[in-house]
Each structure stands twice: as structure tokens, then as C-alpha cells.
Amino acid sequence: MSVIAWIALFSCAAWAWLVCGQGLFWRTDQRLPRGSAEPGRWPSVAIVVPARDEAEVLPVSLPSLLGQDYPGRAEVVLVDDGSTDGTAELARELAARQPKPGGGAGLPLTVVSPGAPEPGWTGKLWAVRHGIGVVRARGAEAPEFLLLTDADIAHAPDSLRRLVAAAVSHRLDLVSQMARLRVAGAWERLVVPAFVYFFCQLYPFRWINGGGGRTAAAAGGCVLLRAGAAQRAGVPDAIRDAVIDDVALARAVRRAGGRIWLGLAERVESVRPYPRLADLWAMVARSAYAQLRHSLALLAATVAGLLLVYVAPPLCLLAGLTGPGDAVAAWAGGAAWAGMAGTYAPMLRHYRQPLWLAALLPVTAALYLLMTVDSAVRHHRGRGAAWKGRTYPAPAASHAAAER
């Protein structure tokens, strides 16, 4: 057999394993349980929102939190992380005119500012630490649950109610939902559903929710966390330098003996637009190399894997059909491509996108490959994980800076 035929066979075998042996990652049925019984007593909740220069999205996201239809005691703590666009002032204005469903005022809002992060802390986790510290300082009045949510996430009015009901009914310490990301423009259609698809492939939700394995992850845009579990896990101090803070948070809670759950959201949505490829590129490149633990060996393995699993199948099919009649390359490459597209189709349906986009997944994977390489290049040029004017080093480097 030809070299191309062998590559096609290896790719086909890889997809056979992924379809059957990677926790059925391609299915999209891990959703918040609908049959969760409402508790007899609703626990108190503090919604902590770290925000840095979020005036553009806050008019959509913050009212959705202030207007939560929650039967128990709840409040919103917005942590203004050094914003220069009037985020704090806008938040107070929005709270002043926010009605609550059914009449009355919305949830109470507290706006605080922690100042610049100390060495060894990422900005978001420094803000989360300050927000949690504010509510913990209330002693007996401290909340029983924390909802950690990003400033660009909009929640349906019953979102908090359903999250708490699921946590109490199923005795979960962490309940997280992968918010439905915005998909409007052409680049968002090409890249965004694949972003969630790749995340599910890396962290199969069934493995996370099964409780027996070591796989742990969360989606940082929507994390309901028991306050006691956070204290046992040492959160957020234990993960203070994590760039991929949601996965680090879930791992810390699981290590401390907590039960975690992660699924796709139906009524929690991101309102942040990514209209240009450059915007999406920056989103992925910011943390891709951190995901690989800043390892050149893992980077090389990732590039090779993406080429073999995603890019090779259509090329092998094309070579088999147009070359000197390599039937093995043609059918193996075609089978791998079909398997790839078939596993991507459920995610496209979740995002209400046309199924023909599944055939373009090799193109999207090639883009992610380039984004990942660029993430490594940025890191080694000292521009690493950059977000809104801040650049974060690798954890080892940040620990060294904190000790000096």
C-alpha cells in the first residue's frame, strides 16, 4: 500500500476510536436535569461577576441577573476590575432602573473594586477572590452558594432557580453550563460551534458527570458552586495563576471530594460578538498554549494529531480519487471524513446551523491548528495569555514573580 493509504487507514482507525471510546463526546444530550425537585428551603446565593471594560455588553447581561426569579435570598456582586469605560457607573445605573419579574425591585447589586491584581494572580481570579471575600465577610449571613458568571453572559429569568434545584436535588457541589455562544456572522458560524465541539472532545461530559473518573472541567461563564466546597478546595487561592480557570476550578473541587456536573446550556447565552476572524483568533490563541501546559512536546503532538485526524481525511480522499487509482486511500479517507462530519452534526443542530457546515470541519481544524501554533509563538515572544491589556506568564514564572 502507498504512504497515503496508510495515513488514511490510521485516520480512519482514529475516528473509529473517537466515536466509540471517547465518552460519546459528540452527543449533545447532557443538559440540566429538568426533573430536579425544588428544595423546601431555597439556599441563599451570591452572584459574583468579574468585569473589566464590559460597558458594551453589560446592558444585556446585567439586567438578566438582576431580574432573576429566585424564591430565596440572592444578590449580585459586580467586581470592577480596573475598567476605564465606566463599567461600574453603568452597572449602578442599570440596577437603579431594574424591575423584578412579577413586580418589585430587582436583586440587590453591590459594586466593588479590588485594585490591581497581586503578583501570581490572573485578573479574573483576583476579581473573583475579592467578590467572594466580600460575601464571606458577612459571617452568618454569608451565602450558601456562589454563582460565578462572566459579564458577557445573559441568563434566562429561571436560570438561577434551575441551577440551585439541580445542585440540591442531586447533591452536587458544582453545576456548570456551557453557555450558548453567539453565532451570527460567517466566521462565527465556521469557528464557534467547533470551539465547543473540540472542548467536548477534550473533556467528554459523560466522563465528568459520571463521577468515577479523573476527568474534570467546567465552563467559566456559568458555574454554581457550594460555598463550603469552595472553602474545602481552597478556591480561588489554589488556582490563582490559572489562565484556563474553569477547568482548574473543577479539578480543585473534585480533588477536595466534591461532586461536579457539566452540560450544554439552553437558556444561558453569551452576548459577546466575535464578528471578525481576528477576534476569534485572539480568543483561542489567548489560552491554547496554556491548555498544552506550555510544552513544546505537547504542541508537536497536537499539531500532528490535528493533521492526522482532521486535515488528512479529505486530502487522502482527493489523492485516492485523482491519483493513480489508490482505492484504499479513497475509501479510508472518505470514511474518516464521513465519521468526522457525522460527529459534528449534533453540535451544529444545537447551534441551529446548516448541516453542510460539517463538511468544512477540516478547514476549521486547520484554523485551530494555526491558532494554537500562534499561541505558542506569542508565549515565547513574551506576549503569552493576553486579555484586555494584561499578559500572563506560565504558572511557574508567575510563582517566581510572587516569591520575589
Buried (B, 14 or more C-beta within 10 A) or exposed (E): EBEBBBBBBBBBEBBEEBBEEBBBBBBBEBEBBEEBEEBEEBBBBBBBBBBBBBBBBBBBBBBBBBBBEBEBBBBBBBBBBBBEEEBBEBBEBBBEEBEBEEEEEBBEBBBBBBEEBEBBBBBBBBBBBBBBBBBBEEEEEBBBBBBBBBBBBBBBBBBBBBBBBBBBBBEBBBBBBBBBBBBEBEBBBBBBBBBBBBBBBEBBBBBBBEEEEEBBBBBBBBBBBBBEBBEBBEBBEBBBBBBBBBBBBBBBBBBBEBBBBBBBBBBBBBBBBBEEBEBBBBBBBBBBBBBBEBEEEBBEEBBEEBBBBBBBBBBBBBBBBEEEEBEBBBBBBBBBBBBBBBBBBBBBEBBEBEEEBBBBBBBBBBBBBBBBBBBBEBBEEEEBBBBEEBEBBBBEBBBEEEEE
